[in-house]
Amino acid sequence: MKGKLLADAGEIKKGTAIDIGSKVGSNDDRRAEDAGGESSTQAPVYAVSDDAGHDEEVDTRDIVVGR
């Protein structure tokens, strides 16, 4: 599945096109600096990668799924 990042994730920068892999866990807390703002609502975390070969784990609230 393809997508785009709404916030920087490690070495992958905001706005980068990404490949979304499998679910790797969940994120129980969000800080005010996170793209969706502060939240205590649990959300899935997915493995993502970019064309440069960077791999990161990203909260679904920081991803826009492409069609």
N, C-alpha and C positions, 0 to 999 in steps of 0.2 A: 504494500500500500504506500502511496506517496503522500507527502505533506509538506508543510512549511513551518519553521519555528517562529514563535511569537516573542521569544526572549533568548538571550545567549545561553548556551548549554555547554560548558567546558570550552573546547576548541571550536565548536560549531556556533557560528554567529547568527543573531536574529535575522530572519528573512531568508535564510538558506533553505533550499529545497532538500528534503530528506526522504530516506526510505524508512518506513515504520516497520519494525519487526514484532516480536512477540512480547507479551506482558511479562515483566520481570519483578513486579512487586506493587506496592502502593505507597503513597505519600500521605502521611497523617497530618502534617502541619504545613502551612504556607506562611511566608513572611510578607510584610508590606511591600518589599522590593520585588517580589515575584510578579509575573505578568498579570495574573488574575487578582492580585492583592492578597491581603491576609485572610486566612480561612482555616478552620479546624475540621472541615469536611474531608473525609478520605477520598482519594482519587487514584485510579490506576497509573502505573508508571510503565512505559514501554521502552525497549531498546530501539535506538534510531542511529542511522549512519548517513554521512554525506558522501558526495562524489570524490572528496579528497581522502576518504578512508578513515575519517574520525568516527568513533563510536561513543555514544553517550546514553544515559538512562534519563528519560524526560517524562515529567508529569503531563498527563493528557491535556491539562488546562493551558499548557504552553505549546500546543500543536494545533494547526489547522489542517484537516485532512483534505487532500486534493481529489478531484474527480477526473 
